[in-house]
Amino acid sequence: MTTREILTIQLGHYSNFIGTHWWNLQESNFTYDPKNPSEINHDVLYTEGENMRKQVTFTPRLLIADLKGTIGYLSEQGSLYDTESDNQLLWDSTKLEITSAEPSPRTPFIQNLNELDGAVDSENFNFESDVKSWVDYLSPQFHPRTVTVIKQYLHNCTQRPFNIFTYGRDLWSTEQFFDNFTDKIRLYIEECDLMQGFQVLMDSVDGFAGLGASCVQHLRDEYGKSILAFPCLDFNNAEPSALDLVKVVNTALCWQHIGENSSLYSPLSCGQVGWPFGADSRKFENITYSPELKYHSSAILATALDTLSLRYRTKKYPSASLSDLCADLNKLGRKAAATSLSLPFPMKMKMDLIDVLDEFEGSLWTSLTPSCDILMDNNMQSIALRGISEDRIKRPISEASKQISKPAYRCSSVHEMMTLYLACTCHASATYLSNIEAPLKITLPYPKIFNNNVTKDGNIASWPIGTDVNSIAVMAGMHSGSNVAAMYESLLKQTKRIRSIKKFHAFTDSGLEEDEFMECENPFRERISEVFTQRQDSGQSTSEGICFEEFLEMLSVFSEQAPRDLKVFYAFKIYDFDEDGVLGLDDLERTCRQLTRGGLSAEEVTTVCRKILEESDIDGDGALSYLEFEHVVTRSSDFMATFHIRI
């Protein structure tokens, strides 16, 4: 079986918190028993090598970038591969004066990892207070080329912070960083037999937003493979400040650029809103966590990534790929998707899956995408479920009792029963379901965030159990639907607070132009949102919603592949603000003002619009009908290229 490899890239401090939990989870779920082989093909994300001692190594196919002062005790070259020994030096080492710095402190957990006996005494670990950086709970060992330290900037430095989008973009353009990092990418890819794409995690509120955006553009230009990007926002419950707007600008610019160059992207955060940054956190019924602790919130996000990525990592479906996931959720040009998580999946003690699903009310998942509550209906979605064994789906006929009268009783597998449930509860949605039987093993240093009613094997009890959780069932997914519009609207509302980017000197001093900032806003988003959520019924606008066929058609209008007729129809619909079926002078003036973003005076706008009517109003009724508008657009050579946005 040929493995289709993926390269993972993590850019930024919080992204590395998430990534560290992700790699810890994967290593704790390795299976070494030949009689019980793993359902996961770990070769997709891991690479096999050999060190100078002829020892076989198995390390993440991974590139990491973080600022100086974040990696502590960790060597940039790692410890698996030996460096040149002292006897190979070309000088007399006895005549050298060596000055060494104090070794970086290690948490008790890291010290324990390095002890030969490997005995783990969890009572000695207090991760909540010990963890200052992601290296403080890092279990796996890395390849020598994995870690890149950005020495030009110091972590948590107030005099010269790495907190501006253009700082990251400028860093990428430096010869030293660009050559070093892109060479590492190239070397990893050259080692692959059938490279399928990239997973990119990036902090989106600081300079790593610009670094990540530049990296994604390079990957697209150089390799043309699928790129799944996750811009990450750390939860922050501090009081709102002017710096929040800087983070908003960084986020808006980041999303704009990765929307252009990635195959699919999904913002991640444990905050409900994301901005302003002092909002509430996401709630889970059977979890209690401290969202302000990176160590806690990043574990939740990592659990979602580890599960949703099962679609293209399982041995059961070797032909499933990252490109399939991106294509399914981006069939009609929409690049953004929402990420969901059910942690733990609510399997109750002594209950079968058929009864759990039958009794469950509400949504099975919690959104991990800011300002985006994922609805059950009208979605293109990819769902992954793990941890429910086939003997838990239903009772045998002799014991079935009331189960036998339920439609789901005819299902003979977890996959079949969940597919039926999603088909019945997710109206007008297209779902791709992946599942494996193995649960997610929970070992140190995963945080102890599960409530005391969760049993050691992840079942939900109705009374306190008070035991450590060893494994859990998890469901996670990605969803593409109209719900992501709220996310954009929320961010747009914040960017509108910024009258001019020139007020933030750090952006303009580092090369950001006013026009580039304005491009990350779309003046028609509110109007587009109205059109997408209304239905024309006998000429009257209603709020009854749209059918799935209309929904898909509306998604496709902004795709580069959309036909001219479809684009013209919706352009007319969007510009018809008063919805009277024609484009009058008021409609044209409003359209002109939004297109020019205040660049023309009121008199100039009126003059331009009257000129348009004079030249194009064939029947002389003082307005443009659809046919007259279509005639105008037909004469515009660049309409197809310009009527294209990301929604």
N, C-alpha and C positions, 0 to 999 in steps of 0.2 A: 504494500500500500504506500503510495507516494504521499508524503506530508506536504501540505501547502502552508508554508511558514508565514508568520506575522512578526513584524518588528514593533516593539512597544517603545514609546518615547515619553518621558516624564519631564516636564519643564516647570520648575517652581517649587517652593517649599511645601505648600499645602498639597499640591499634586503628588509630591513624594511621600507625604503622610499617607495619602490614599494608596499609592502604589506599594508602599511597604506592607500595609495590611493585606493587599491583594496577593503579593508574592508569598507572604507568610501563610495565607490561607491555602494557596496552591501547594506549597511544600507540606503542610500538615495533612493534606488530602492525597498525597502520593500513596500508591498501593504497591507494595513490594512482594505480595503473595502471588506466585504464579498460578495457584489454583483459583484465585479470585482477582483476575486482572481488572485494572481500572477501566471505567467506561469513557474516560477522558483521554484524548491523544495529547499528551503533554509536549510532544515534539513541535506542536504548532507554535508555542510561545517560548520554548526552551531550546537551547543549542548544546550539542555534545562536543566536548573537546578533550584535549590531553595536555597536561602540564609537563614541565621539564623532567619530572620524576616518572613519566610514563603512566601517571594516574589518570583515569578517565574522570572528566568533570562534566557536570550537567547544570548549566547556569541559565538564568533568564536571558532571552534575546532582547536586550534592554539597553537603552541609553537614558542617562539621567543628567540633568543640569540643575545646579543650585549655587547659591552665593557662598563666598568665602565665610567661614565661621559656622557652617551648618553641619559639616560631616564629622566633626569631633575626632574620635579615635580612628575612624574609618580611613584606610589608605585609599588614595585615588586609584591605585593600581590593583587593589584587592590583595588577598593573601593566598589565593589558590595557586597562582603561578609565581614561581620563584624568580627573583631578580638576580642579576649577576653577583656571584660571591666575591668576597673581599680579595681572594687570591688572584683574581683576574685584573686587579687594579694596576695601572701603569706607573704608580708612584709608591713610595715607601710610606705605608700607613702609620709606622711608628713615629714619624716626624711630623705628623699632623696634629694640630690642636683642635679638638672637637668640642663644640658647644651645643648642647641639646636642650630643647625646650621641655618643660614639664609635660608629661603625657596627659592627654585629654582624659577626663574622668569617664568611667563606664558605669552604667547602671548595674544594679545587682543582677538583673536578668542577663545582660550581655556578659558579665563576669561568669555567670553560671554556664552560659553557652560554651565558654572557652575552657571549662574544667573538664578533665578527662573522664571523670565518672559520669558526667551528664545528669546527675541527680537533680530533679527539679523540686524545690520547696517553695511553693507559691506564697507561703506566709511571709517570705522575705521580700516580696515584690510589692511595691506600691506605685504602679505605673502612673496613676493620676498625678502624683507629685514628682516622680522621677523623670518622666518623659519631658524633655525640652526640645528635642528634635527627632526626626524620623529615624535616625540611626540608633536611638536609644531602645528600640524594640525590633530591630532588623534581625531576622533569623537567617535568611539565605546568604550565600556568598556570591559575589559578583565576578563577572569576567573583567580582565584588566582594562578593557576599553569602555566599560559601562559608565563610570562616573566622570563627569566633567565639572570642575569647580570654576566658577566665574570669579576670577581674582580681582577684577576691576571694581567690584562692589562688595561691600561688607554687609552681612546680614544684620538687620535692625539698626543700621547706621542712620542717625538723624541728620548728619551734616551732608551726606551725599546718598540719599536713598535711591533704590532702584524701583521707583514707583510710577514711572511714566511710560506709556505705550511706545513712544518714539525712542526711549532709551534702549528698549529691547530690540527694536528694529535696527537701530544704529549698531548695537553690539553684534547682531547677526552679520552685518555688512563689513565688520572688521576682518581683515585678512587672517589674523591669528585664530579667532573663534571659528569663522566660516570654514577655513581649510581643515582645522582639527575636527570639528563636529561632522562635517559632510564626509570626510574620509572615513570616520567611524561608521556612518550610515552605509557607505559604499562597501566597506569590508564585510559588514554583516550580510548585506544583500548578496555579495559574491559567494558567500558560504551556503546560501540557500539553493535548494534544488528547484523549487517551484514557489517562488515568493508570491504571496497573494495580496499583501497590503500592510497598512500601518494602523496602530492604535496610538493616539496622541492625547495625553493628558496635559493640560496647561493651566496655570493660574491666570485668571482673566481680569484681575483688578489692579495689576501693577505692571512692571516692565516685562514680565514674562508673557503678558498678553501680546506685546509686539514681537517678542522672540518666537513665541509659538505660532503667530500668524505668518511670520517670515519662513519658519521651518515648514509649515504646511504648504505654503506656496512652492518652496523648493522641492518638496516631495512630489507634488503634482507635476511640476515642470520637468523634473528629471526622470521620474519613474512611471508616471501614469497609472499607478495602482490605486486600489480603493483606500480611502483615508477616512477612518472613523475618529472624530475629534470630540473630546470632552472638556470644554472650558469650565473650570472649577471655581467656586466662590465659597470661601470660608465663612462660617457663621460668625457674626460679630454683634454682640449685644451692647456695645459701647454707645454713649450718647451721640446723636447725629452731629456731624461737623462739616465744615467746608471741604474736608478731604473726601467726604462721601461722593461729592460731585466729580472729583478727580477719578475715583474708582468707576463711576458711571461712564465717564468719557472713555476710560481704558476698556471697559466691558463692551461698549457700543462699537468701538473701533475693532476690537477683537472679533466680535460676532460678524461684523461686516466682512472682514477679510477671510475668515475661515468659512463663512457662508459662500464666498466666491470660489474657494479653492479646495474645500473638503468634499467628500462624497456624501457625508452625513455628519451632523453634530448635535450634541445634546448637552446643554448646560446642567451642571450638577451642584446642588447645595442642600444642606439640611435646614436652611432658612425658608420660611414660607414665601417670603417676598423677594429677598435678595437685595433690594434697595428700597428705601434707605436701609442702612445696614444694622439698624437696631430693632428689627422686627422679630416676630415669634418664630419658633422652630417647628419643624414637622413633628407630629405626634404619632407614636406607634402604640397599639393597645397593650402589647405584652413586653414593652421595652421601657426602661427608664434610663436616660442618658443625659450627660451634660453637654449641650451643643456647643458651648464656648470652648470646650476642650477639643483641640484638633485630634487628639488621640481617640476620642469617642466618635465624633462625627465622621471622621475619615474611615473608621471601621465600617460604618453603615453604608457609606458610598462604595467602599471596596467590595462589600458583600453583594451589592447590586451588580457591579461590573463583573465579578467572578461568575455570577449566575447567568446574567443575560448573554455573556459571551460563550456559554455552552453551545449555542446554536452552531458555531463554526469550530468547536473544539472536541466534539464527541466522535467516538469511533463508530457509533451506530450509523451515522450519516456522513461518511467521508467526503461525499461530493458537496455538502453544504459549505458555503464559503462566506467570507466577509462581504464580498461583492453582492451576494444574494441578499443579505440583510440590508445593505445600503440601497439596492435597487428596489426592494419591496417597499421600503418606506420613503423612497424618493422617485417613484414612478412618474410623478406629475410635476417635478421641479421643486418640490418643497424640501429644503435642506435641513430644517430644524425638526427635532423630535423630542419628546418628553420621556424621561426615564422613571420607571416605577419599581416599587419593592414591596413585598409582603414578607415581613420578618418578625417572628417565624411564621411560616404558613400555618393557618389556624387549625391544625389537626388536633382534635380533642381526644383525651384519653378514652380508650375503649370504644371509640367510634370509627366507623368506616368512612371512606371518602364520600360515598354516595349520600350518607346522612349529613356529613359536614357541609357539603355543597347545598343540599336541600334546605337546611336550616339557616344557612348564612344569609344575612341581610346587609345591603349596602355594597360598597366597592371592596373588592378583594385586595386592592393595592393602594399604596400611598405614594404620592408624587415626590420625586427628588429633584424636580426641575423648578426653579424659582418662578413665582407668580403664575403657576400653571397647575391647575387642578384637572387631573385626567378623568374625563368622563368615560362611561362604559360604552357609549354608542358612537357611531360614525368615525371609526378609526381604522387606519392601516396599522397593524401591530405585530410585533414579534415577542412571544412570551416563552420563558424558559422556567421549568419547574424541576426541582430535585428533592429527593428525600422521602418520597412516598412509595413504599414497596407494593408490588402487585397483589400481595395477600391482604392489603388493607382497603381494597376498593369496595368490597361487598361481602356479604355472608353467603355461604353455599345454600342451595335451594332448601335443604332440610332445615336450615336455621334462618331463612330469609325473612320470615314474618311479613311486616309491612313493606320491606324493601322491594319485594317482588312486584308490587303494584306500581312502582316508580318507573318512568320511561328509561332512566339511566341504568336500570338493572340489566338490560340487555348488553351493556358495554362489558367487554372482556379484558380491558387494560386501562391503566391510568391515563394513557394518551387518549384513548377513545372517549373515556368519561369526561376528561377535562375539555376535549374538543367539543363535545356535546354541550357541556355547561357554558362555555364561552360563546357558542353559536346561539344559545337561547337567551343569554343575559347581555350580550354585546350586540345590540341591534345595528344592522347595516354596517358591520365591521368585517374586515378581512384579517384573519388571524393565522399566523404561523406559530405552531406550538412545538417546542422541543422539551424532552424530559429525560432524566436519568433516574435510576432507582437509588443510587448512593446519596445519603444525606451529606450536608456540609459539616465536617468535623470541626468542633470548636476546641482549640487548645490555646495555651498561652503563646503569645501575649495578647490574644483577643480580649477586649475589655469585658468585664462582668456587668453587662447591661440588661440581662434578661430578668424579668420579674420572678418572684419566688413561686409563682404558680406554673412555671415552665419546668417540665421534668427533664431528667438528664438526657433523654433521647428526643427532646424538643416538642413533646406533646403538651397540650394546654389542659391544666387541671382546674377545677373549680374551687380548690382550696390550696393553701400554701404548702409547698413541697420542701423548699429550702435546701436544694441540692445544686451542685455545679452542673451546668449544661455541657454535655459532651458532643452532641450532634443535633442538628435542626433541619427541618424541611424549609426550603426557601423558594419563593417565586419572584422573578424580576422580569422586566420587559421594557421595550421601547415602543412609543406610540406616536403616530403622525396623524394629526387631525386639527380641527379648527381651534382646539383648546390652546395651541401654542400662540394664537393671536393675542391672548391676554398677556402673555409673557412679553411680547414685543410692545404692546400698548403701555405696559407698566414701565418698561425701560424708556420708551419714547417720552412718557410724561416727565421723567426725571431729566432727560436731555433737554427738554424744552425750557427747563429752569435756567439753562445756560444761554444767555443772550449772545455772547460772543466768546469764542475760545481764546481770544486775545487777553481776556481777564486772567487766564491761567498761563503765566509767563513761561513756566517750565515746558509746556507743550510747544508754544510758538518758538521759544529759544532753541528747542531741539529739532525744529524743522517742520512741525505740523502746520499746514496751511488751513485757513478758515474754510476753504472750499472742500478740503478732504474731510473735515469734521462734519460739515453740512451734508456730505454724501451719505454719512451713516444714518441720517434721518431720512424718512420718506414722507413728504408732506401730505400724501394721500392715504396714509395708513388708516386714519380714522374713517375716512370715506369708504375705503376698501372693506374695512371691518363691517360697516353698515350694510354694504352690498352683499357681503358674504353671509350675513345673518338675517337677511330679509328675503321675503318671497313675493314676487309679483303675482297677484291674483286678480284677474280682471281689471288691471290697471291700478289696483289699490295695494299699498304696501302693508304687509302684515308681519307679525313676529312669530308665525306658526312654525318657522324653521324650514329646512329644505330636505328634500328626499336625497337618498344616497347618490343617485345618478347625477342630480344637480350639484351635489357636494363635490363629487369627483371632477365634474366639468369645470367648476369654479377653481379647484386646485390647479387644474391644468392650464388655465388661461395665461399664467405668468411663466410657464415653461418656455425654454428656448425653442422647443419643438412644436409649440402650439401653432395651429394654422392661423392665417391672417384673419379669416372671417370671425373666429372666436375672439381674437384679441380686439378687433374693431368693435364687436358687439359689447364686450365688457368695458372697453374704454368709454364708449358712449354712455353706458349705464353709470359708470363712476363719475363722469363729468356732469351728468344730469342731476345736479344737487337737489333741485326742487321736485324731481321725479314727475315732471309733467309730460314726458315723452319727447321733448325737444330741448335743444341747447339754446336758451335765450341769452340776452346780453348779460344778465346777472350770473348765469352759469359760466359763461366764457370769462367774465371778469374774475370770478372766484378761482377758476382753473388757472388763469394767467397769474394771479397773485401767488398762488401756491407753487406754481412751476418756477417763477422767478424769485421766490423767497424774499419778497420785499425789495428786489433790485430795481423796480420801476415805480415811479410815482403814480398816484391815483389817476392823474390826467393821462399819463402815458399808457396805463393799463386800458383805460376807456378808449383811447385812440386806436390802440392795437386791435381791440375786440370789435370796434365798429368797422375797422378796415376788413377784418375777417368776414363779418356779416356782409359787407358790401360786395366782396368778391365771391362769396360762396353761397349766399342765400338766393338760390335760383328762383324760388317761387315768390320771393319778396314779402314773406310774412313776418319778417323781423326775428327769425329764429332758424336754427339748423335742424332739419329733420334727420332721421337716421341715414337715409339715402344721401342727403347732402353732406353729412359728416363723413360717410364712407367715401364719397367722391374726393373730399379734401384729403383724407388719409391715404387714399390710393396714390396721390401725387407726392406723398412723403416717402422718400427713399430709405430713411432710417427708422421708420416707425417700428418695424419688427424687432430691430435691435434694441431700441430704447424702451419699449413697453415690456420690461422684464425686471422683476424685483424678486426679493426673497421674502416669503411670508411665513 
